[in-house]
């Protein structure tokens, strides 16, 4: 029987994780404000384009000849797989055949982090810079959400269009580093006759070499006259990728290979950059932006290692309840509740609650909310006009909320019904 080809391996992985249709609910805030761009994004997905293949185009010409040859001959294939796990890996298929898989979950997670990091950047004079501690909290929550939900999600926050664009570009640089790192492993295998180290010291050495390869690929095509494609931003993406990797390990994401500590990898990549720069001043400029990322992640890694998980769950549930109360206020008060608006917005809100723990917390808060409304409604036998109006609104809110509860999955509906009966 013929050995599996790299393209066949990728096709099998894609078939096992079919892509979900992109909808308006899941479009980024940036695209939601721009219908034409959103339409093009939907069209690109319909064309079944592979994001990782387009990412490879960024630095394909810089690759060593052995990798170009492997790509041209079908001995190496790269592709995106719609797996929510934030991971990328190189798969040796025997002989000189390799496939590099980049999960959609990693792409989504990287963008979540870079978008939040961009709130620290004043791209234009009118950009509002989020306080340092708030940015750290947002990104720590993103890691906590990964632990809770198993996928990329997180809190909402204020961000400008320019910051969104900056976050997107930084994400591309970080994704490029991850992809180039895996290609670095393939390059090492092809130039070493396919031999891979199994001892920890040998495995660490291979990781350092893959990082060195990736940094060289990321910096080789940069331009001094364009911030978005500068060596400074390209290295910031590499630095961020290593910090993300450290954070993912901290929250329990497992990877195929044994990796050296992130601090050692960061130091090694800085030495690689130092060797590529003409002098110390040039080196300091290249790593300057990465120093901001270092400061943020030093804070974040401490947070996600601390026993703040329950506090995070409480804060997440409170935020959803606040958003729900605002939506109920918006949809009540007239003669008839606004069922259409409520139903269109409440379920995306509920979709943030990815675990039983969070469902129970929000159910308890919702039950308390409606008990307070009930007490207010029964306080007087003959309320005045203003109080009667508030009682009518409380009754409408309860009807709206229960209409949504009745459409929830059975296990979730049971949680809410039990909380409301108490």
C-alpha positions in Angstrom: 0.0 0.0 0.0 1.3 3.4 -0.9 2.4 5.6 2.0 0.2 8.6 2.9 1.2 11.8 1.1 1.4 15.1 3.0 -1.6 16.5 1.1 -3.6 13.4 1.9 -2.7 13.7 5.6 -3.9 17.3 5.6 -7.1 16.4 3.7 -7.9 13.8 6.3 -7.3 16.2 9.2 -9.5 18.8 7.6 -12.2 16.2 7.0 -12.1 15.3 10.6 -12.6 18.9 11.6 -15.0 20.4 9.1 -15.1 24.2 9.0 -18.1 25.9 10.5 -19.9 28.6 8.4 -18.9 32.1 9.4 -21.9 34.2 10.4 -22.5 37.8 11.4 -22.4 36.8 15.1 -18.8 35.7 14.8 -17.4 38.5 12.6 -15.0 40.8 14.4 -16.1 44.2 15.6 -13.9 45.7 12.9 -15.7 43.9 10.1 -19.2 44.4 11.6 -18.7 48.1 11.1 -17.7 47.6 7.4 -20.4 45.5 5.5 -18.3 45.3 2.3 -15.3 43.9 4.1 -17.5 41.5 6.0 -19.0 40.4 2.7 -15.6 39.7 1.3 -14.6 37.8 4.4 -17.6 35.5 4.0 -16.8 35.1 0.3 -13.2 34.1 1.0 -14.4 31.4 3.4 -16.8 30.2 0.8 -13.9 29.8 -1.6 -12.4 27.4 1.0 -9.1 29.2 1.1 -6.4 28.0 3.5 -5.1 30.8 5.7 -1.8 29.0 6.5 -1.0 28.6 2.8 -1.4 32.3 2.3 0.7 32.9 5.5 3.5 30.8 3.9 3.5 33.1 0.9 4.9 35.8 3.1 8.3 34.1 3.4 8.3 31.2 1.0 11.0 32.9 -1.2 13.3 33.1 1.9 13.1 29.4 2.6 16.2 27.2 2.1 16.2 25.3 -1.2 15.6 21.9 0.5 12.3 23.2 1.8 11.3 24.8 -1.5 12.0 21.5 -3.2 10.0 19.6 -0.7 7.0 21.9 -1.2 7.3 21.8 -5.0 7.5 18.0 -5.1 4.6 17.5 -2.7 6.9 16.0 0.0 5.9 18.9 2.3 2.5 20.4 2.8 1.2 23.0 5.2 -2.4 23.7 6.1 -5.0 25.0 8.5 -7.2 22.6 10.3 -10.4 23.7 12.0 -9.4 22.4 15.4 -10.1 24.7 18.4 -7.0 23.5 20.3 -4.4 26.3 20.1 -1.6 24.2 18.6 0.7 23.8 15.6 2.9 20.9 14.8 5.0 19.2 12.2 4.1 15.6 11.4 6.8 13.2 10.0 5.0 10.8 7.6 8.0 8.6 6.9 10.9 9.0 4.6 11.3 12.6 3.5 7.5 13.4 3.8 6.2 16.0 6.2 3.0 17.9 6.9 2.7 21.0 9.0 -0.6 21.6 10.7 -1.7 25.0 12.1 -5.0 24.8 14.1 -7.6 27.5 13.7 -7.7 27.6 17.5 -4.2 28.9 17.6 -4.9 31.6 15.0 -8.0 32.7 17.0 -6.1 32.7 20.3 -3.2 34.7 18.9 -5.6 37.3 17.6 -7.5 37.6 20.9 -4.2 38.3 22.6 -2.7 40.7 20.1 -6.0 42.7 19.9 -5.9 43.2 23.7 -2.2 44.1 23.5 -3.0 46.7 20.9 -4.9 48.6 23.5 -1.5 49.6 25.0 -0.5 51.2 21.7 -1.2 54.9 20.8 -1.1 54.5 17.0 -2.7 57.9 16.5 -3.1 60.9 18.8 -6.8 60.1 19.3 -6.2 56.5 20.4 -7.0 55.8 24.0 -4.4 53.7 25.7 -5.9 51.2 28.2 -4.1 51.3 31.6 -1.4 48.7 32.0 -3.1 46.7 34.7 -6.4 46.5 32.7 -4.6 45.2 29.7 -3.0 42.5 31.9 -6.4 41.6 33.3 -8.0 41.3 29.9 -5.2 39.0 28.6 -5.2 36.9 31.8 -8.9 36.5 31.3 -8.3 35.3 27.8 -6.1 32.5 29.1 -8.6 31.7 31.9 -11.3 31.5 29.2 -9.2 29.0 27.3 -9.0 26.8 30.5 -12.7 27.2 31.0 -14.0 26.9 27.5 -11.3 25.1 25.6 -11.4 27.8 22.9 -10.5 31.4 22.2 -12.8 33.9 23.8 -12.6 36.8 26.2 -14.0 40.0 27.7 -15.0 43.1 25.7 -13.2 46.4 25.9 -12.8 49.7 24.1 -10.4 49.7 21.1 -10.0 52.0 18.1 -9.9 50.9 14.4 -6.2 51.7 14.2 -5.5 49.6 17.2 -7.5 46.7 15.7 -5.4 46.9 12.6 -2.2 47.0 14.6 -3.4 43.9 16.6 -4.1 42.1 13.3 -0.7 42.8 11.9 1.0 41.8 15.1 -1.0 38.5 15.0 0.2 37.9 11.5 3.9 38.3 12.7 3.3 35.9 15.6 1.5 33.4 13.4 4.4 33.6 10.9 6.9 32.7 13.7 4.8 29.7 14.8 4.6 28.4 11.2 8.3 29.1 10.6 9.2 27.3 13.8 7.5 24.1 12.7 9.2 24.4 9.3 12.4 24.8 11.2 11.8 21.3 12.6 11.2 19.9 9.1 14.4 21.6 7.8 16.4 20.1 10.7 15.0 16.6 9.9 15.7 16.9 6.1 19.2 18.1 6.6 20.0 15.5 9.3 18.7 12.5 7.4 15.4 12.5 9.2 16.9 11.8 12.7 15.1 13.3 15.6 16.5 13.6 19.2 14.6 11.9 22.0 16.8 12.8 25.0 15.7 16.1 26.7 19.0 17.9 26.0 18.8 16.9 22.3 15.1 17.9 22.1 15.8 21.3 23.6 18.7 21.9 21.2 16.3 21.2 18.3 13.8 23.6 19.8 16.4 26.3 20.0 17.4 25.7 16.4 13.8 25.8 15.2 13.4 29.2 17.0 16.6 30.4 15.4 15.4 29.4 12.0 12.0 31.1 12.6 13.5 34.4 13.7 15.7 34.4 10.6 12.7 33.8 8.4 10.6 36.5 10.2 13.3 39.2 10.0 14.7 38.5 6.5 12.0 40.3 4.6 11.4 43.3 6.9 11.4 46.9 5.8 12.8 49.9 7.7 10.4 52.4 6.0 7.2 50.6 7.1 6.3 50.1 10.8 3.8 47.4 10.1 6.4 45.3 8.3 9.4 46.4 10.3 12.0 44.3 12.0 10.8 45.7 15.3 7.3 44.5 14.8 8.3 41.2 13.3 10.5 40.4 16.3 7.7 41.6 18.6 5.5 38.9 17.0 8.2 36.3 17.6 8.6 37.4 21.2 4.8 37.3 21.7 4.6 33.8 20.2 7.1 32.5 22.8 5.2 34.2 25.6 1.9 32.8 24.3 3.5 29.3 24.2 4.6 29.7 27.9 1.1 30.9 28.9 -0.6 28.0 27.1 1.7 25.5 28.9 0.8 27.3 32.2 -2.9 26.7 31.7 -2.4 23.0 30.8 -2.2 22.9 27.0 -0.1 19.9 26.0 2.4 19.9 23.1 4.0 17.0 21.3 7.6 17.9 22.1 9.6 18.7 25.2 10.4 22.4 25.2 13.0 24.5 27.1 11.7 27.2 29.5 10.3 30.3 27.7 12.8 32.6 29.4 15.7 30.6 27.9 14.1 30.6 24.4 13.5 34.4 24.6 17.1 34.9 25.6 18.3 32.7 22.7 16.2 34.5 20.1 17.6 37.9 21.4 21.1 36.6 20.8 20.1 35.5 17.3 18.8 39.0 16.6 22.0 40.5 18.1 24.0 38.5 15.6 21.9 39.9 12.8 22.3 43.5 13.8 25.2 45.8 12.8 25.6 47.2 16.3 24.1 47.4 19.8 22.0 50.4 18.9 20.3 48.6 16.0 19.7 45.6 18.3 18.1 47.7 20.9 15.8 49.2 18.3 14.7 45.8 17.0 13.8 44.4 20.5 12.3 47.7 21.8 8.7 46.9 21.2 9.1 43.4 22.5 10.1 44.9 25.9 6.4 46.1 26.3 5.2 42.5 25.6 7.7 41.2 28.2 6.4 43.5 30.9 2.8 42.6 30.2 3.4 38.9 30.2 5.5 38.9 33.3 2.4 40.2 35.0 0.0 37.8 33.2 2.0 34.6 33.8 2.0 35.5 37.5 -1.8 36.0 37.5 -2.6 32.7 35.7 -0.4 30.8 38.1 -2.1 32.4 41.1 -5.4 31.0 42.7 -7.6 33.6 41.0 -9.7 31.2 39.0 -12.8 31.4 41.1 -12.5 35.2 41.1 -12.4 35.1 37.3 -15.5 33.0 37.2 -17.4 35.3 39.5 -16.3 38.3 37.4 -17.3 36.6 34.1 -20.7 35.7 35.5 -21.3 39.2 36.8 -20.4 40.7 33.4 -22.8 38.5 31.6 -25.5 39.4 34.1 -24.9 43.1 33.7 -25.1 42.8 29.9 -28.3 40.7 30.3 -29.9 43.3 32.5 -29.0 46.1 30.0 -30.6 44.0 27.2 -33.7 43.4 29.3 -34.0 47.2 30.0 -33.6 47.9 26.3 -36.4 45.4 25.3 -39.1 46.2 27.9 -41.2 49.2 28.9 -43.5 49.4 25.9 -46.9 47.8 25.7 -45.3 44.6 24.3 -41.8 43.3 25.1 -39.4 43.4 22.1 -39.0 39.6 21.7 -37.2 39.9 18.4 -34.3 42.1 19.6 -34.0 40.1 22.8 -33.8 36.7 21.1 -31.3 38.0 18.5 -28.9 39.3 21.2 -29.4 37.1 24.3 -28.2 33.8 22.8 -24.8 35.2 21.6 -24.5 36.6 25.2 -25.3 33.2 26.7 -22.8 31.5 24.3 -20.1 33.1 26.5 -21.0 30.7 29.2 -19.1 27.6 28.1 -19.1 25.6 31.4 -21.4 24.2 34.0 -19.7 26.3 36.6 -20.6 29.5 34.8 -24.1 28.4 34.0 -24.7 27.8 37.7 -23.3 31.1 38.7 -25.3 33.1 36.2 -28.5 31.1 37.0 -28.1 32.0 40.7 -27.6 35.7 39.9 -30.6 35.6 37.5 -32.8 34.0 40.2 -31.7 36.7 42.7 -32.5 39.4 40.1 -36.0 38.1 39.6 -36.7 37.6 43.3 -35.8 41.2 43.9 -38.2 42.2 41.1 -40.9 40.0 42.6 -40.5 41.6 46.0 -40.7 45.1 44.5 -43.9 44.2 42.6 -45.6 42.8 45.8 -44.5 45.6 48.1 -47.8 47.5 47.9 -51.3 46.4 47.2 -52.0 49.7 45.3 -48.7 51.1 43.9 -48.5 54.6 42.5 -48.2 55.1 38.7 -44.3 55.1 38.6 -44.1 51.9 40.7 -46.8 50.3 38.7 -44.8 51.0 35.5 -41.7 49.5 37.1 -43.7 46.4 38.2 -45.0 46.0 34.6 -41.5 46.2 33.3 -40.3 43.6 35.8 -43.1 41.3 34.7 -42.1 41.8 31.0 -38.4 41.1 31.9 -39.4 37.8 33.5 -41.5 36.8 30.5 -38.6 37.6 28.1 -36.0 35.8 30.2 -38.2 32.7 30.6 -38.9 32.6 26.9 -35.1 32.3 26.4 -34.7 29.7 29.1 -37.3 27.5 27.5 -35.2 27.4 24.3 -32.0 26.4 26.1 -30.6 22.9 25.9 -32.2 20.6 28.5 -29.2 20.4 30.8 -28.8 24.2 30.9 -32.6 24.8 31.2 -32.6 22.5 34.3 -29.9 24.6 36.0 -32.0 27.8 35.5 -35.3 26.2 36.5 -33.8 24.8 39.7 -32.3 28.3 40.6 -35.5 30.1 39.9 -37.5 27.7 42.1 -35.4 28.3 45.1 
